[in-house]
Amino acid sequence: MAEWIDLIIRKREGEALEPEEISGFVEAVQREEVPVEQAAAFLMAVVIRGLDEQETTSFARAFLSSGQTLRFNEFTYPPIDLGETGGLGGKAAIIALPTAAVYGVKLPVVADRSLRHNGGLLDKFEAVPGFRTDLSLAEFQESVRSTGIAVIGQTMDLAPAEIRVNQLRANTGSLGGVSLTVAGLLARKAAAGTRGLVVEIACGSGGLAKNLAEAHSLADDLFAVGEYLGIRIGGCITERDNPLGHAIGDSLEMQEAIAVLKGEGPADVKEVAVNLAASLLVIGQLVADHAQGRNLAQEAIADGRALAKLKEFVTNQGGDGQALDNPEQLPRGQGRRDVVTQRSGYLKAIDGAALGDSWLALGGSRIRRGDSTDHRVGLWVHKKIGDKVERGDTLVTLHTSEKSKVDAAIESAEEAFLISPEPADKRRLILENFGRVR
């Protein structure tokens, strides 16, 4: 017990820890040998003081070595995964994955579930009736081989120590900071056999990174740990003061993504999806540059091959293909409540955290890992930053399923929009692309 107290004090004082100290802590947490209060204190010290590159890499290595590592040695091109760092309305992966798979990219995806304001890709696919995310590892590998894509949640076979550490972080208010998030993300991806990773870093009030400096720090950690694990890194930093598209919530986001694949849907969702698909093709070594990747991605969406691949993959995992043909049949809350503006002017700012609170109040996300969620509920955001609004215009529509949850959700949504008499600048959507191996 004394050794954990010493570790807590040293990290609290900002000391860098040795790899064997970090691996010892992770192993002990996995065996439940560290008292919860001491584990919580240590993780909070990590959030406050941060980790350097060696410490972050040591955590990733300890997480990875705690379970199995899958192999796809027979593939000509390296298996790639697509990761999101959390952000309101982040449904671009639903489009980018099948778009890249059309051209032969193999995608073993270990996805997250929603937590507080951060949406989870796993939940979005589970909004399709029948879709299975509980594949065995053998089924997972076979699905990647047969359709090019498989999506599962993290299992106790892959980086199980990271699951335990993440549970402690979620339950003790220690989810802040990027280093442990990066270590866990890359350990999960490496365990699933991934040799490349494309990441969308959402930046702004509705993203994990609140500003460009934090986004750059996250990207630097990704490159450092990715280099150690042999994972090629690419992706983009996107503006997330505006929610992406209009939809927030699992069924609504799935419907919006399908609309894009049908040649409809919001331009901003398509822009990010095409950008991510291009990065998947580049990191997967199927194209020479990003421009070529974008052209191929746009072609696959325009001619319907990307939608066909999505349907093939979803039905292969038990999902109802009819729901993709008619996405309006996806489960959806029957209640509707509009939030309207009480003044005319220009939409100057959107507080993504407040919109996230509204979605959370409706039951669309989790406060703690293990909580249940309601795929049916969500928000439809009608206005973007820079739009002119008139008194009485609807800013957001809440899709609800339980009356008892509506008032709190309305209260949060009303706090999300700042109207100004002065025009506001439109925001640039894709702030930066990145893709290099250090």
C-alpha positions in Angstrom: 0.0 0.0 0.0 2.9 2.4 0.8 4.2 2.1 -2.7 1.0 3.4 -4.2 1.0 6.3 -1.9 4.5 7.1 -2.9 3.5 6.9 -6.6 0.6 9.3 -5.9 2.8 11.8 -4.2 5.4 11.7 -6.9 3.0 12.2 -9.7 1.2 14.9 -7.7 4.5 16.7 -7.6 5.0 16.4 -11.3 7.6 13.7 -11.4 7.9 11.4 -14.4 7.4 7.8 -13.6 9.4 4.8 -14.9 7.9 2.3 -17.3 8.1 -0.5 -14.7 6.2 1.6 -12.2 3.4 2.3 -14.7 3.2 -1.4 -15.7 3.2 -2.4 -12.1 0.3 0.0 -11.3 -1.7 -1.2 -14.4 -1.2 -4.9 -13.5 -2.1 -4.3 -9.9 -5.3 -2.4 -10.9 -6.3 -5.3 -13.2 -5.9 -7.7 -10.3 -7.8 -5.3 -8.1 -4.9 -5.0 -5.7 -4.9 -1.2 -5.6 -7.5 0.3 -3.2 -10.0 2.2 -5.2 -9.3 5.5 -3.3 -5.6 5.3 -4.1 -6.2 4.4 -7.7 -8.6 7.3 -8.0 -6.1 9.7 -6.4 -3.3 8.5 -8.7 -5.5 8.9 -11.8 -6.6 12.4 -10.7 -2.9 13.3 -10.3 -2.3 12.1 -13.9 -5.1 14.3 -15.1 -3.8 17.4 -13.3 -0.1 16.9 -14.0 -0.3 15.1 -17.3 2.0 12.4 -18.8 5.1 12.8 -21.0 5.5 10.8 -24.2 7.4 8.0 -22.4 4.8 7.7 -19.7 1.9 7.7 -22.2 3.7 5.0 -24.3 4.3 3.0 -21.1 0.6 3.0 -20.3 -0.3 1.9 -23.8 2.2 -0.9 -23.7 0.9 -2.1 -20.3 -2.7 -2.0 -21.5 -1.8 -3.9 -24.7 0.1 -6.6 -22.9 -2.8 -7.3 -20.6 -4.7 -9.3 -23.2 -4.6 -10.9 -26.7 -3.4 -9.3 -29.9 -5.1 -10.3 -33.2 -3.2 -10.8 -36.4 -4.3 -10.3 -40.1 -1.1 -11.4 -41.7 -2.7 -12.5 -44.9 -3.8 -9.1 -46.0 -1.9 -7.3 -48.7 -2.5 -3.9 -47.2 -2.4 -3.1 -43.4 -5.7 -3.2 -41.5 -6.9 0.3 -40.5 -9.2 1.6 -37.9 -11.1 4.9 -37.6 -11.2 6.6 -34.2 -13.2 9.5 -32.9 -12.2 11.6 -29.9 -15.7 12.4 -29.1 -17.9 15.3 -30.4 -21.5 16.2 -30.8 -23.1 14.8 -34.0 -20.0 12.8 -34.9 -21.5 10.4 -37.5 -19.0 10.8 -40.3 -17.4 7.4 -39.5 -20.7 5.7 -40.5 -20.1 7.0 -44.0 -16.3 6.9 -44.1 -15.9 3.2 -43.1 -17.9 1.7 -46.0 -16.6 4.2 -48.4 -13.0 3.2 -47.8 -14.0 -0.5 -47.7 -15.3 -0.3 -51.3 -11.6 0.0 -52.4 -10.3 -2.9 -50.3 -9.3 -1.2 -47.0 -9.7 -3.8 -44.2 -11.3 -2.3 -41.1 -11.3 -4.2 -37.8 -13.1 -1.5 -35.7 -13.1 -1.6 -31.9 -15.6 1.2 -31.1 -16.6 3.1 -28.0 -20.0 3.7 -26.5 -21.4 7.1 -25.6 -20.3 8.7 -22.4 -21.7 12.1 -21.2 -21.4 14.5 -24.2 -19.3 12.2 -26.4 -21.3 10.0 -28.8 -20.3 6.4 -29.4 -20.1 4.7 -32.8 -21.1 1.4 -31.2 -24.4 2.9 -30.0 -25.1 4.4 -33.4 -24.9 1.1 -35.2 -26.9 -0.6 -32.4 -29.8 1.8 -33.3 -30.3 -0.5 -36.3 -32.5 -3.3 -35.1 -30.7 -6.6 -34.8 -27.2 -5.3 -35.2 -24.7 -7.3 -33.1 -21.7 -5.8 -31.4 -21.0 -8.8 -29.3 -19.2 -10.9 -31.9 -16.7 -13.4 -30.7 -13.1 -12.7 -31.8 -13.4 -15.4 -34.4 -16.5 -13.9 -35.8 -14.9 -10.5 -35.7 -11.9 -11.6 -37.8 -14.1 -13.5 -40.3 -16.3 -10.5 -40.8 -13.3 -8.3 -41.6 -12.1 -11.0 -44.1 -15.5 -11.4 -45.7 -17.0 -7.9 -45.9 -14.0 -5.7 -45.1 -15.5 -4.2 -42.0 -16.4 -5.4 -38.5 -17.4 -3.3 -35.5 -17.3 -4.6 -32.0 -17.0 -3.1 -28.5 -14.1 -3.7 -26.3 -14.0 -7.1 -24.9 -12.1 -8.5 -21.9 -9.8 -10.3 -24.4 -8.4 -7.1 -25.8 -6.5 -4.7 -23.5 -8.7 -5.7 -20.5 -6.5 -3.6 -18.1 -7.6 -0.5 -20.0 -11.2 -1.3 -19.3 -10.6 -1.4 -15.6 -8.6 1.8 -15.6 -11.2 3.5 -17.7 -14.0 2.4 -15.4 -12.1 4.0 -12.5 -11.6 7.2 -14.5 -15.2 7.4 -15.4 -16.5 6.8 -11.9 -14.0 9.2 -10.2 -14.1 12.3 -12.4 -10.7 11.5 -14.0 -11.7 11.4 -17.7 -10.0 14.8 -18.3 -6.7 15.1 -20.1 -5.7 13.4 -23.4 -2.7 11.2 -22.6 -4.6 8.3 -21.0 -7.2 8.6 -23.6 -4.6 8.2 -26.3 -2.9 5.4 -24.6 -6.2 3.5 -24.2 -7.3 4.2 -27.7 -4.1 3.0 -29.4 -3.8 -0.1 -27.1 -7.4 -1.1 -28.1 -6.7 -0.6 -31.8 -3.3 -2.4 -31.7 -4.9 -5.4 -29.8 -7.5 -5.7 -32.6 -4.7 -6.1 -35.2 -4.7 -2.5 -36.5 -1.6 -1.3 -38.2 -3.0 2.2 -39.1 -5.4 4.6 -37.5 -7.3 7.6 -38.8 -8.6 9.9 -36.1 -11.0 12.8 -36.2 -10.1 15.2 -33.4 -13.2 17.3 -32.7 -12.1 20.7 -31.4 -14.4 23.2 -29.7 -17.1 23.4 -27.1 -18.6 20.2 -28.4 -15.3 18.2 -28.7 -12.7 16.6 -26.5 -10.1 19.2 -27.4 -11.4 22.7 -26.5 -8.8 24.6 -28.6 -6.2 24.0 -31.3 -3.4 23.7 -28.7 -5.1 20.8 -27.0 -5.8 19.2 -30.4 -2.2 19.5 -31.4 -1.1 18.0 -28.1 -3.5 15.1 -28.7 -2.1 14.6 -32.2 1.5 14.6 -30.9 0.6 11.9 -28.4 -1.0 9.8 -31.1 2.1 10.0 -33.2 4.5 9.2 -30.4 2.6 6.2 -29.1 1.6 5.1 -32.6 5.3 5.0 -33.6 6.1 2.7 -30.6 3.2 0.4 -31.4 3.9 0.4 -35.2 0.7 2.1 -36.1 0.6 4.7 -38.9 -1.4 7.8 -37.9 -3.5 10.2 -40.0 -6.7 12.2 -39.8 -8.0 15.7 -39.3 -8.9 18.3 -36.7 -12.5 19.5 -37.2 -14.3 22.5 -35.7 -16.9 21.4 -33.2 -18.4 24.5 -31.8 -21.1 23.7 -34.3 -22.5 20.2 -34.0 -21.7 18.2 -37.2 -24.8 18.1 -39.4 -28.1 18.6 -37.7 -28.6 15.3 -35.8 -27.5 14.5 -32.2 -28.6 11.0 -31.0 -28.1 7.5 -32.3 -31.1 6.9 -34.6 -31.2 10.5 -35.9 -27.5 10.4 -36.7 -27.8 7.0 -38.5 -30.6 8.5 -40.5 -28.6 11.5 -41.4 -25.5 9.5 -42.4 -27.7 7.3 -44.7 -29.1 10.4 -46.3 -25.5 11.5 -47.2 -24.8 8.0 -48.7 -27.9 8.5 -50.8 -26.6 11.7 -52.2 -28.6 13.9 -49.8 -27.9 15.1 -46.3 -25.8 18.0 -45.0 -22.8 19.2 -46.9 -20.6 19.4 -43.7 -21.2 15.8 -42.8 -20.2 14.7 -46.3 -17.1 16.9 -46.2 -15.8 15.4 -43.0 -16.7 11.8 -44.2 -15.0 12.2 -47.5 -11.9 13.7 -45.8 -11.7 10.7 -43.3 -12.3 8.2 -46.1 -9.4 9.8 -48.1 -7.2 9.5 -45.0 -8.1 5.8 -44.6 -7.1 5.2 -48.2 -3.8 7.1 -47.7 -2.8 5.4 -44.4 -4.0 2.1 -45.9 -1.5 2.6 -48.7 -4.1 2.3 -51.5 -3.6 5.8 -52.9 -0.6 8.1 -53.3 -2.1 11.2 -51.9 -5.1 12.8 -50.1 -6.5 14.4 -53.3 -6.7 11.0 -55.1 -8.3 9.5 -52.0 -11.0 12.3 -51.9 -11.8 11.7 -55.6 -12.3 8.0 -55.0 -14.4 8.6 -51.9 -16.7 11.0 -53.7 -17.1 8.5 -56.6 -18.0 5.6 -54.2 -20.7 7.8 -52.5 -22.1 9.2 -55.8 -22.5 5.8 -57.5 -24.0 4.0 -54.5 -21.2 1.6 -53.8 -20.6 3.0 -50.4 -24.3 2.6 -49.3 -24.3 -0.9 -50.7 -21.2 -1.7 -48.7 -22.8 -0.3 -45.5 -25.8 -2.5 -46.0 -23.6 -5.6 -46.7 -21.6 -5.0 -43.5 -24.6 -4.2 -41.3 -26.7 -7.2 -42.4 -23.6 -9.4 -42.0 -23.7 -8.4 -38.3 -27.4 -9.1 -38.0 -28.7 -5.7 -38.7 -32.0 -5.1 -40.4 -31.2 -4.1 -44.0 -34.8 -2.8 -44.5 -34.0 -0.1 -41.9 -31.2 1.2 -44.1 -33.5 1.2 -47.2 -36.0 3.2 -45.1 -34.2 4.9 -42.3 -37.3 6.7 -41.2 -38.3 3.3 -39.8 -35.4 3.4 -37.3 -36.7 3.6 -33.7 -37.4 7.2 -32.7 -39.1 9.0 -29.8 -42.6 10.1 -30.6 -42.4 13.4 -28.6 -41.3 16.7 -30.1 -40.4 19.9 -28.4 -39.1 23.0 -30.1 -36.7 25.6 -28.6 -37.3 28.9 -30.4 -35.4 32.2 -30.2 -36.9 35.1 -28.4 -34.9 37.7 -30.3 -33.8 38.4 -33.9 -30.1 38.7 -34.8 -27.3 36.4 -35.7 -26.3 33.1 -34.1 -22.9 34.0 -32.6 -22.1 30.9 -30.5 -23.4 27.4 -29.7 -22.4 25.9 -26.3 -21.8 22.2 -27.3 -21.7 21.3 -23.6 -25.2 22.6 -23.0 -26.5 20.7 -26.0 -24.7 17.6 -24.7 -26.4 18.1 -21.3 -29.8 18.3 -23.1 -29.1 15.0 -24.9 -27.9 13.4 -21.7 -31.0 14.6 -19.8 -33.2 12.9 -22.5 -31.4 9.6 -21.8 -29.4 9.5 -25.0 -26.0 9.1 -23.4 -24.4 7.7 -20.2 -23.3 9.3 -17.0 -21.4 6.2 -16.1 -20.1 3.3 -18.1 -22.7 0.5 -17.9 -25.7 2.8 -17.9 -28.4 2.1 -20.4 -29.2 4.6 -23.2 -32.2 5.4 -25.4 -31.4 5.2 -29.1 -34.7 6.9 -29.9 -34.1 10.3 -28.4 -32.0 13.2 -29.7 -31.8 16.7 -30.9 -32.2 18.2 -34.4 -30.2 21.5 -34.6 -31.7 23.8 -37.2 -29.3 26.7 -37.1 -25.5 27.1 -37.4 -23.1 29.7 -36.1 -23.3 32.8 -38.4 -26.9 32.1 -39.5 -29.4 35.0 -39.3 -32.4 34.3 -37.1 -35.7 36.0 -36.6 -37.7 36.0 -33.4 -39.8 32.8 -33.2 -37.4 30.7 -35.4 -36.8 27.2 -34.2 -33.2 26.6 -33.0 -33.4 23.0 -32.1 -36.1 20.3 -31.9 -35.9 17.7 -29.2 -37.0 14.1 -30.0 -38.3 12.7 -26.7 -39.6 9.4 -25.3 -40.3 10.2 -21.6 -42.2 13.3 -20.5 -40.4 13.3 -17.1 -37.1 14.0 -18.8 -38.2 16.9 -21.1 -38.1 19.9 -18.8 -34.4 19.4 -17.8 -33.5 18.8 -21.5 -35.3 22.0 -22.6 -33.6 24.0 -19.9 -30.1 22.9 -21.1 -31.0 23.4 -24.8 -32.2 27.0 -24.2 -28.8 27.9 -22.7 -26.9 26.6 -25.7 -27.5 29.5 -28.2 -26.1 33.0 -28.1 -27.9 35.5 -30.3 -26.1 38.8 -31.2 -27.2 41.8 -33.1 -23.9 41.8 -35.0 -23.1 39.3 -37.8 -21.0 36.4 -36.9 -18.4 34.7 -39.1 -19.0 31.3 -40.5 -16.6 28.7 -39.1 -14.1 26.7 -41.1 -15.0 23.1 -40.8 -11.8 21.2 -41.3 -9.0 23.1 -39.4 -6.1 20.8 -40.4 -5.3 17.5 -41.9 -2.4 15.4 -40.5 -0.7 12.2 -41.5 2.9 11.3 -40.8 5.0 8.6 -39.1 7.7 10.0 -36.9 
